[in-house]
Amino acid sequence: MTLLLPREHGAYGQLLLPLLAALGLWGSPRPVSWLIGLTAVVLFWAHEPLLVWLGQRGTRPKRERGRRAGWLILLLLGVATCALFAGLKLLPRGLWWALGLPAGLGLLVLPWLLLHKEKTTAAELLVAVALSAWAVPVLLSKGVALSRSLQLWLVMVELFGVAVLGVRGLMQKLSIGWSLGAAGLGLIGSLWAHQLGLLPEQVVVAMLPTCGLAFVLFLARPGPRYLRQVGFGILAVALLEILLLARLG
């Protein structure tokens, strides 16, 4: 059976980087943590066969691979359902709501997909927020505090939001200034939250590389042919920010 893996390379980072950070930071993962991670990965995988089955990859792929895509969707949804129910048996009932966070955000993406609007700026930002949200239930399943779980998500959301706007600016779909503005607002907001005692200093520091990325993109204004290099830059910034967050201990 054709694997029909997702084509959107940026989306892999938006899911896997926060997920791996959640599994690796602040304690060892528990069996339920791996089950939640498996659920996230399998549901993400189902995206591409769904597009093929809906005909959004073209009429020929639908004609040639539509039936196989349909069976693959059923298989992946079955695996995700089994992993989810197994995870719910191990996860304390008081934390079940956390699984609704990424699941609910993911459902909000569906109308954009069905209306062929998934490539709009708003939809891509929503996808980034939804995919990175899987880190929250994984961290909570390890016994990590809610505040720290949300802090990791916040840092990843700021990075991926700025990255989405930056890449769309690179592709000349909007002004590159949006990326710099978003980074600036994120930094100002985090500093304000720190003054109010809502964010520790390390989290504010962890957001600084995102601002540096936005500033470099604004000054350099690379063209579409530098998309790969920008992607590696985003990956490097994400890894740096995860290392900075690890200092929270």
LUMVOTOR-353242 format. One line per field, with one value per residue: x, y, z of N, C-alpha, C, O in turn. Coordinates in steps of 0.1 Angstrom, whole numbers, always signed. Layout:
<recs>
nX = [X;...];
nY = [Y;...];
nZ = [Z;...];
caX = [X;...];
caY = [Y;...];
caZ = [Z;...];
cX = [X;...];
cY = [Y;...];
cZ = [Z;...];
oX = [X;...];
oY = [Y;...];
oZ = [Z;...];
</recs>
This chain:
<recs>
nX = [+9;+5;+24;+18;+28;+27;+33;+40;+68;+74;+54;+61;+82;+67;+51;+68;+91;+82;+70;+90;+106;+89;+88;+114;+123;+125;+121;+115;+97;+64;+46;+20;+27;+41;+20;+2;+19;+21;-5;-8;+11;+1;-24;-16;-3;-25;-34;-24;-34;-61;-63;-58;-79;-101;-97;-81;-54;-55;-72;-62;-44;-65;-81;-63;-53;-72;-89;-71;-61;-84;-87;-63;-67;-88;-73;-53;-69;-80;-57;-50;-72;-72;-47;-53;-75;-62;-43;-60;-69;-46;-41;-46;-80;-84;-68;-77;-88;-67;-61;-81;-73;-52;-68;-92;-83;-72;-96;-107;-92;-102;-125;-112;-96;-115;-127;-108;-89;-66;-40;-39;-28;-40;-50;-26;-13;-30;-28;-1;-3;-20;-7;+17;+5;+2;+23;+16;-4;+14;+35;+21;+13;+36;+38;+46;+43;+14;+18;+45;+43;+26;+43;+64;+48;+40;+65;+71;+49;+52;+76;+69;+48;+60;+78;+60;+49;+72;+81;+60;+63;+88;+80;+67;+40;+30;+39;+72;+75;+55;+63;+85;+71;+53;+72;+83;+60;+55;+78;+75;+51;+58;+78;+62;+45;+64;+71;+48;+50;+42;+56;+87;+122;+138;+121;+115;+140;+144;+128;+141;+158;+140;+132;+156;+158;+136;+145;+168;+157;+141;+160;+177;+159;+155;+150;+126;+142;+158;+145;+150;+174;+164;+146;+163;+175;+153;+149;+173;+170;+148;+158;+178;+162;+148;+169;+175;+152;+155;+170;+154;+151];
nY = [-12;+22;+46;+73;+97;+128;+158;+184;+198;+216;+212;+188;+196;+213;+196;+174;+185;+200;+178;+159;+174;+176;+149;+145;+165;+175;+151;+115;+99;+84;+53;+62;+86;+80;+68;+89;+105;+87;+87;+114;+114;+95;+106;+129;+118;+108;+130;+134;+111;+117;+141;+132;+114;+131;+144;+166;+166;+165;+152;+129;+116;+110;+93;+72;+64;+68;+49;+33;+52;+58;+33;+34;+57;+47;+27;+41;+58;+38;+28;+52;+55;+33;+37;+61;+53;+35;+51;+68;+51;+50;+76;+100;+109;+136;+149;+144;+165;+177;+164;+172;+197;+198;+182;+195;+219;+209;+200;+224;+231;+216;+227;+247;+231;+215;+236;+242;+261;+257;+266;+293;+322;+324;+298;+283;+293;+284;+257;+253;+261;+241;+216;+219;+219;+193;+188;+196;+178;+156;+164;+169;+143;+132;+142;+168;+202;+222;+249;+250;+233;+247;+269;+258;+252;+278;+291;+276;+281;+308;+308;+292;+306;+330;+319;+309;+332;+345;+327;+329;+355;+353;+338;+357;+362;+378;+407;+408;+421;+415;+392;+401;+420;+403;+388;+409;+417;+394;+393;+416;+411;+388;+399;+417;+398;+386;+406;+407;+384;+361;+346;+329;+342;+326;+317;+340;+346;+324;+330;+349;+340;+336;+362;+371;+355;+365;+391;+388;+377;+398;+417;+405;+395;+370;+353;+330;+308;+303;+288;+263;+268;+287;+270;+253;+271;+278;+253;+252;+273;+265;+242;+254;+270;+250;+239;+261;+262;+239;+246;+253;+232];
nZ = [+0;-8;+10;+12;+26;+44;+26;+33;+44;+64;+83;+95;+113;+129;+143;+152;+165;+189;+201;+205;+221;+243;+251;+258;+277;+312;+327;+325;+298;+302;+296;+288;+277;+254;+240;+235;+219;+197;+188;+179;+158;+140;+134;+121;+99;+85;+71;+45;+29;+32;+18;-8;-12;-11;-34;-36;-43;-70;-99;-111;-92;-74;-88;-94;-69;-50;-38;-24;-7;+8;+23;+37;+53;+70;+83;+96;+112;+128;+142;+156;+172;+188;+201;+214;+232;+247;+259;+274;+294;+309;+316;+341;+350;+354;+337;+311;+297;+285;+262;+246;+237;+215;+198;+195;+183;+160;+148;+141;+119;+99;+84;+69;+53;+39;+24;+7;+16;+29;+25;+31;+50;+76;+80;+79;+101;+121;+118;+127;+153;+163;+158;+173;+198;+208;+224;+250;+263;+264;+280;+304;+310;+319;+344;+345;+354;+347;+340;+331;+309;+292;+288;+272;+249;+243;+235;+213;+196;+192;+177;+154;+144;+137;+118;+99;+89;+80;+60;+42;+35;+23;+1;-12;-7;+12;+31;+43;+67;+84;+98;+113;+129;+143;+158;+174;+188;+202;+219;+234;+247;+262;+279;+293;+306;+321;+339;+353;+367;+355;+337;+337;+337;+321;+300;+286;+277;+260;+239;+225;+203;+182;+176;+166;+143;+128;+125;+109;+86;+78;+72;+53;+34;+18;-13;-29;-37;-16;+2;+14;+29;+47;+60;+74;+90;+107;+119;+134;+152;+166;+179;+195;+212;+225;+240;+256;+271;+285;+306;+326;+343];
caX = [+0;+13;+24;+11;+32;+24;+42;+44;+79;+74;+45;+68;+88;+57;+46;+78;+100;+76;+67;+103;+110;+80;+92;+128;+125;+118;+117;+114;+83;+57;+39;+9;+33;+43;+7;-2;+27;+17;-18;-5;+19;-8;-34;-9;-1;-38;-37;-21;-44;-74;-63;-59;-93;-110;-94;-74;-41;-57;-81;-55;-41;-77;-85;-54;-49;-82;-94;-60;-61;-95;-83;-52;-74;-94;-63;-47;-78;-81;-46;-51;-83;-67;-37;-60;-82;-52;-38;-70;-69;-34;-40;-56;-92;-83;-59;-83;-91;-55;-61;-90;-67;-48;-78;-101;-76;-72;-109;-109;-85;-110;-133;-103;-92;-127;-130;-96;-83;-56;-28;-40;-20;-47;-50;-13;-10;-38;-21;+11;-7;-27;+3;+26;-2;+4;+33;+10;-8;+26;+42;+12;+12;+48;+37;+51;+33;+7;+25;+57;+38;+21;+55;+70;+39;+41;+77;+70;+39;+58;+86;+63;+40;+69;+83;+50;+48;+85;+82;+51;+70;+98;+73;+61;+26;+26;+50;+81;+74;+45;+71;+92;+61;+48;+83;+83;+48;+57;+88;+69;+41;+65;+84;+51;+41;+75;+70;+36;+53;+35;+66;+101;+131;+143;+112;+117;+153;+142;+121;+150;+163;+129;+133;+168;+154;+127;+153;+177;+148;+137;+172;+182;+148;+158;+140;+120;+151;+165;+136;+157;+183;+156;+141;+174;+176;+142;+152;+184;+164;+139;+167;+184;+152;+145;+180;+174;+141;+159;+176;+144;+154];
caY = [+0;+35;+52;+86;+105;+142;+165;+197;+196;+225;+207;+178;+203;+219;+185;+166;+192;+201;+165;+153;+182;+172;+136;+145;+175;+175;+138;+104;+97;+72;+46;+70;+97;+74;+65;+102;+108;+79;+92;+126;+111;+88;+115;+138;+110;+107;+142;+133;+103;+124;+151;+124;+108;+143;+149;+179;+165;+164;+141;+117;+108;+105;+81;+60;+61;+72;+37;+29;+63;+55;+22;+39;+65;+38;+20;+51;+62;+27;+28;+63;+53;+23;+43;+71;+47;+29;+62;+73;+42;+53;+90;+104;+116;+150;+154;+141;+177;+182;+158;+180;+209;+196;+176;+206;+228;+201;+200;+238;+231;+208;+235;+253;+220;+212;+247;+244;+273;+253;+273;+307;+325;+321;+284;+278;+296;+276;+243;+254;+261;+228;+206;+220;+217;+179;+188;+199;+165;+147;+169;+166;+128;+129;+148;+182;+212;+228;+262;+247;+227;+259;+277;+252;+255;+293;+294;+269;+288;+321;+305;+287;+317;+339;+312;+308;+346;+347;+319;+334;+367;+348;+334;+370;+361;+389;+415;+402;+429;+408;+383;+409;+426;+392;+385;+420;+417;+383;+396;+426;+404;+379;+408;+422;+387;+383;+417;+404;+372;+350;+339;+330;+348;+317;+316;+352;+344;+313;+336;+358;+335;+338;+376;+372;+349;+375;+403;+384;+375;+412;+424;+397;+393;+360;+349;+316;+298;+300;+282;+252;+274;+292;+259;+248;+282;+276;+241;+255;+282;+256;+234;+264;+274;+239;+238;+272;+258;+228;+252;+254;+221];
caZ = [+0;-9;+23;+12;+37;+42;+18;+39;+53;+76;+93;+103;+124;+138;+152;+158;+174;+202;+206;+210;+233;+254;+256;+264;+287;+325;+332;+315;+293;+306;+285;+282;+269;+240;+233;+231;+208;+186;+183;+172;+146;+131;+129;+112;+87;+78;+64;+30;+22;+32;+6;-20;-12;-14;-48;-35;-50;-84;-103;-114;-79;-68;-97;-93;-55;-41;-30;-14;+3;+17;+32;+46;+63;+80;+91;+105;+123;+137;+151;+164;+181;+198;+209;+223;+242;+257;+267;+283;+305;+318;+319;+351;+344;+356;+326;+299;+289;+277;+248;+238;+232;+201;+190;+192;+174;+148;+141;+136;+106;+89;+75;+59;+44;+30;+16;-1;+21;+39;+22;+35;+61;+88;+81;+82;+115;+129;+118;+135;+167;+166;+158;+185;+210;+213;+235;+263;+270;+266;+293;+316;+312;+326;+357;+344;+358;+336;+336;+323;+297;+284;+284;+260;+238;+239;+228;+200;+189;+187;+166;+142;+138;+130;+107;+88;+83;+73;+48;+32;+30;+14;-11;-17;-5;+21;+34;+53;+79;+93;+106;+123;+138;+152;+168;+183;+197;+211;+229;+243;+255;+271;+289;+302;+314;+331;+349;+362;+374;+348;+329;+343;+328;+311;+289;+278;+270;+250;+228;+218;+190;+172;+172;+158;+130;+121;+121;+98;+74;+74;+66;+41;+24;+8;-23;-28;-39;-4;+12;+21;+39;+58;+68;+83;+101;+116;+127;+143;+162;+174;+188;+205;+221;+234;+249;+266;+280;+294;+318;+337;+353];
cX = [+9;+12;+17;+15;+30;+36;+48;+55;+79;+65;+51;+75;+79;+52;+58;+88;+94;+73;+79;+108;+102;+84;+106;+130;+118;+113;+115;+99;+77;+51;+28;+15;+35;+30;+1;+6;+24;+4;-16;+1;+9;-18;-28;-6;-13;-41;-35;-31;-58;-74;-65;-73;-103;-107;-86;-59;-43;-66;-74;-51;-54;-82;-76;-52;-60;-87;-84;-59;-72;-93;-72;-58;-80;-84;-57;-56;-80;-70;-46;-61;-78;-56;-43;-67;-73;-46;-47;-71;-57;-34;-50;-68;-91;-75;-65;-86;-79;-55;-71;-84;-62;-59;-88;-95;-75;-85;-112;-102;-94;-118;-124;-99;-103;-130;-118;-89;-71;-43;-29;-32;-27;-47;-37;-9;-18;-32;-9;+7;-13;-16;+12;+18;-2;+14;+27;+5;+4;+33;+34;+12;+25;+48;+43;+40;+27;+14;+37;+53;+33;+33;+62;+62;+40;+53;+76;+60;+45;+68;+79;+54;+49;+75;+73;+49;+61;+85;+72;+56;+81;+92;+66;+46;+21;+39;+59;+80;+64;+53;+78;+82;+56;+59;+84;+72;+50;+67;+82;+59;+48;+72;+74;+46;+51;+74;+58;+38;+47;+45;+80;+110;+136;+134;+113;+130;+152;+135;+130;+155;+152;+130;+145;+165;+146;+135;+162;+169;+144;+148;+176;+172;+152;+147;+135;+131;+159;+156;+142;+166;+175;+150;+151;+176;+165;+144;+163;+179;+156;+148;+174;+174;+148;+157;+179;+163;+145;+166;+166;+145;+142];
cY = [+12;+42;+66;+95;+120;+149;+178;+195;+204;+219;+196;+185;+208;+208;+178;+173;+195;+188;+158;+161;+178;+158;+136;+154;+171;+161;+128;+103;+84;+65;+55;+81;+92;+72;+78;+107;+100;+83;+105;+123;+105;+97;+125;+130;+109;+119;+140;+123;+109;+134;+143;+119;+119;+148;+162;+178;+163;+152;+128;+109;+103;+92;+69;+55;+64;+61;+33;+40;+61;+44;+26;+48;+57;+31;+29;+56;+51;+26;+40;+61;+43;+29;+53;+64;+40;+40;+68;+64;+45;+67;+93;+112;+131;+157;+151;+153;+181;+176;+165;+192;+207;+190;+187;+216;+222;+201;+214;+239;+225;+217;+242;+243;+217;+223;+251;+257;+270;+261;+288;+309;+321;+306;+278;+281;+287;+261;+243;+253;+247;+217;+207;+218;+203;+178;+189;+186;+156;+151;+166;+152;+124;+135;+162;+192;+218;+241;+260;+241;+238;+268;+271;+254;+269;+296;+288;+277;+301;+318;+301;+298;+326;+332;+311;+322;+349;+339;+324;+348;+363;+344;+345;+369;+372;+396;+408;+409;+423;+399;+390;+415;+415;+389;+396;+420;+405;+386;+406;+419;+395;+388;+413;+410;+384;+394;+414;+391;+360;+341;+340;+337;+339;+316;+328;+351;+334;+319;+345;+353;+337;+353;+378;+366;+359;+387;+400;+383;+389;+419;+418;+396;+383;+357;+334;+305;+294;+294;+271;+258;+280;+281;+254;+258;+281;+264;+244;+264;+274;+248;+242;+267;+262;+237;+249;+268;+247;+233;+254;+243;+214];
cZ = [+0;+5;+23;+24;+34;+35;+24;+49;+65;+87;+101;+115;+134;+148;+159;+168;+188;+209;+212;+222;+245;+260;+263;+276;+301;+329;+321;+311;+299;+294;+279;+274;+255;+233;+228;+218;+195;+180;+175;+158;+136;+126;+119;+98;+79;+69;+49;+23;+22;+20;-7;-22;-16;-28;-48;-40;-65;-87;-106;-102;-73;-75;-94;-79;-45;-32;-19;-3;+13;+28;+42;+57;+74;+89;+101;+116;+133;+147;+160;+175;+192;+207;+219;+234;+252;+265;+277;+295;+315;+323;+330;+345;+345;+344;+312;+290;+281;+263;+239;+232;+218;+192;+186;+181;+160;+140;+135;+122;+95;+79;+65;+49;+34;+20;+7;+3;+30;+37;+25;+47;+74;+90;+85;+96;+124;+130;+127;+150;+172;+167;+170;+198;+216;+224;+249;+270;+273;+279;+305;+320;+320;+340;+357;+348;+345;+331;+328;+310;+287;+280;+272;+248;+233;+231;+214;+191;+183;+175;+153;+136;+131;+117;+95;+81;+75;+60;+37;+27;+20;+0;-18;-17;+5;+24;+45;+67;+89;+103;+117;+133;+148;+162;+178;+193;+207;+222;+239;+252;+266;+282;+299;+311;+325;+342;+359;+369;+368;+341;+336;+332;+317;+298;+280;+270;+258;+238;+219;+204;+179;+167;+163;+144;+122;+116;+109;+85;+69;+67;+53;+30;+13;-1;-21;-29;-27;+7;+20;+32;+50;+66;+78;+94;+111;+125;+138;+155;+171;+184;+199;+215;+231;+244;+260;+276;+289;+306;+329;+347;+357];
oX = [+19;+2;+11;+6;+30;+48;+59;+53;+83;+68;+48;+74;+81;+48;+57;+91;+101;+75;+79;+113;+107;+83;+108;+139;+107;+101;+114;+90;+85;+50;+26;+8;+33;+30;-4;+0;+23;+3;-22;-3;+10;-22;-34;-8;-13;-50;-44;-37;-66;-85;-72;-79;-113;-115;-85;-52;-33;-68;-79;-53;-53;-87;-81;-49;-58;-89;-87;-57;-70;-96;-73;-53;-78;-86;-55;-52;-83;-72;-43;-59;-81;-57;-39;-66;-75;-43;-43;-74;-58;-27;-62;-66;-96;-75;-59;-85;-81;-50;-70;-90;-66;-60;-92;-102;-77;-86;-119;-106;-92;-118;-128;-97;-101;-135;-118;-83;-67;-34;-19;-28;-21;-45;-36;-2;-12;-32;-7;+14;-10;-17;+15;+25;-5;+14;+33;+9;+4;+36;+39;+11;+25;+58;+45;+28;+33;+15;+39;+60;+36;+32;+66;+67;+40;+52;+81;+62;+42;+67;+82;+52;+45;+77;+77;+49;+60;+90;+75;+53;+82;+98;+59;+39;+9;+50;+53;+84;+66;+50;+78;+85;+54;+56;+85;+74;+46;+65;+84;+59;+43;+72;+76;+44;+48;+76;+58;+30;+46;+42;+84;+107;+139;+139;+113;+130;+157;+136;+126;+156;+156;+128;+145;+170;+149;+133;+163;+173;+143;+146;+179;+176;+153;+135;+141;+129;+167;+159;+140;+166;+179;+149;+147;+179;+168;+142;+162;+182;+156;+144;+175;+177;+146;+154;+183;+164;+140;+167;+170;+140;+144];
oY = [+13;+43;+69;+100;+124;+146;+183;+191;+199;+221;+193;+179;+208;+211;+177;+167;+191;+186;+153;+155;+177;+156;+128;+152;+165;+160;+132;+104;+75;+71;+55;+86;+99;+74;+79;+112;+106;+84;+106;+129;+108;+96;+128;+136;+109;+118;+144;+127;+107;+135;+148;+120;+117;+156;+169;+189;+160;+143;+117;+97;+92;+82;+58;+44;+62;+62;+31;+37;+64;+46;+23;+48;+60;+30;+26;+57;+53;+24;+38;+65;+46;+27;+54;+69;+40;+38;+71;+69;+42;+70;+89;+120;+138;+169;+154;+153;+187;+182;+165;+198;+214;+194;+187;+220;+228;+202;+215;+248;+229;+215;+243;+246;+216;+221;+261;+264;+278;+261;+295;+300;+315;+301;+269;+273;+283;+255;+233;+246;+242;+209;+197;+216;+201;+169;+184;+183;+148;+142;+162;+148;+113;+133;+168;+189;+220;+244;+266;+244;+237;+274;+279;+258;+272;+303;+294;+278;+305;+325;+306;+298;+330;+339;+313;+322;+355;+345;+325;+351;+370;+346;+344;+374;+374;+392;+403;+404;+425;+397;+386;+416;+418;+387;+394;+422;+407;+382;+405;+422;+394;+383;+414;+413;+380;+390;+417;+386;+349;+329;+351;+337;+344;+314;+327;+354;+336;+313;+349;+361;+339;+355;+385;+372;+361;+392;+408;+387;+391;+426;+425;+396;+386;+358;+327;+294;+284;+294;+270;+253;+279;+283;+251;+255;+282;+265;+240;+262;+276;+247;+238;+268;+264;+234;+246;+271;+246;+226;+257;+244;+204];
oZ = [+7;+11;+33;+31;+22;+37;+21;+60;+76;+99;+113;+126;+146;+159;+172;+178;+198;+221;+223;+231;+256;+272;+272;+283;+301;+333;+309;+319;+301;+284;+267;+264;+245;+221;+217;+209;+184;+168;+164;+148;+124;+114;+109;+88;+66;+61;+41;+13;+13;+13;-16;-33;-23;-33;-58;-41;-72;-79;-103;-101;-67;-69;-93;-77;-33;-20;-8;+9;+25;+39;+54;+68;+86;+101;+112;+127;+145;+159;+172;+187;+204;+219;+231;+246;+264;+277;+288;+306;+327;+332;+329;+336;+336;+343;+302;+278;+270;+254;+227;+222;+209;+181;+174;+172;+150;+128;+125;+114;+84;+67;+53;+37;+22;+10;+0;-6;+37;+46;+21;+55;+83;+102;+93;+103;+135;+140;+134;+158;+182;+176;+177;+208;+228;+231;+258;+281;+282;+287;+315;+331;+326;+348;+368;+344;+335;+319;+317;+300;+275;+269;+263;+237;+221;+221;+204;+179;+172;+165;+143;+124;+120;+107;+84;+69;+64;+50;+25;+15;+10;-10;-28;-26;+5;+21;+55;+77;+101;+115;+128;+145;+160;+174;+190;+205;+219;+234;+251;+264;+277;+294;+311;+323;+336;+354;+370;+377;+374;+338;+340;+320;+306;+287;+268;+258;+247;+227;+208;+195;+167;+155;+153;+134;+110;+105;+100;+75;+57;+57;+43;+18;+2;+2;-13;-24;-26;+19;+32;+44;+62;+79;+89;+105;+123;+137;+149;+166;+184;+196;+210;+227;+243;+256;+271;+288;+301;+316;+341;+359;+365];
</recs>
